[in-house]
């Protein structure tokens, strides 16, 4: 099964991001835009081939990862892209957080999953974001600077993070379908 660890975004933020993607669709054109109900912040992609027998250790790892991390607030503002220079293949909303808890949570998850469940560590720097769209094959998005100038507002909301979720992803022709397997409350 295909699994990842994520943070759900609140409804108000989701609404603002939906409006932004509607605007971006008019100017950025041929992208595959994320459905609002599927928007989330990924903390760790676990893998495509996870056996159900691995789930107990994955769950224990995530429970441990949330210990000592209190609920905290994030702001969703600004646009970014991967790769960060030139024309991006992925367009995202930036997630900002001042306390350092988000980075610590992501590091805890990466470390505990590696030590307890044998999940490979991520060798890329954690960049908190919410994916809004991906370029279709053979197309390139406008530069981020051009896209940000066209949006009415680059502030998409703020919300409190109180839990982390383990999700299963089923890839379908109509787009991914997500199922929450487990919820983990922050301390």
Phi, psi and omega in degrees: 000154181263123185227153174207163179253133186216170170242129177283145177260154183283165187297320181297315178297318179301320179295314178297321179292324177299315178299319180296317180293328176297318176294315181297324180300324180291327185257331184263348171066238197284071176244163170260105186275142180285133176295139182307322181292344179262358181291136181198172173249116179281129174264328182197124170275120184277316179157169180270336189240053181275127176278148178299333178293338178280341186303318180302319179288324176297315180297315178298319179298318181288325175299315178297321183296331182274346180293136178082002177250113179281164173304147182212165183256147174231157173242142177248109183204139180092161177245151175215179180207158172242126354291159186290338180255146176076215182268119185283154171267337178232133176250132182220161170268135181281142176248128183239143183208133188264338188281339184090355181294325181295313178298316180297319178298313180298319178294317177303314182298312181300313182292313183293322177295324178291312184289317187267325188246359178071023179274131183302136176293152177275126182269000178264152176292137179289122176239104183293127184200165173237114182294131178254325182197158177232144179290139173285155181307135177082358180243156176229144178282163171295162175297147183304320181302321179292321181292318183294328179293334184272344182277143179293323186214138178249012175252119187250003176123174178219150179202165180266135175263121181240348182205164176239147179237146171261123183240147170258140181240123174252117181277124182235159177303329180279353182125170183291148172243127184253141175232129177282122178270327184199150175244145182229114180284142172285157184297000000 
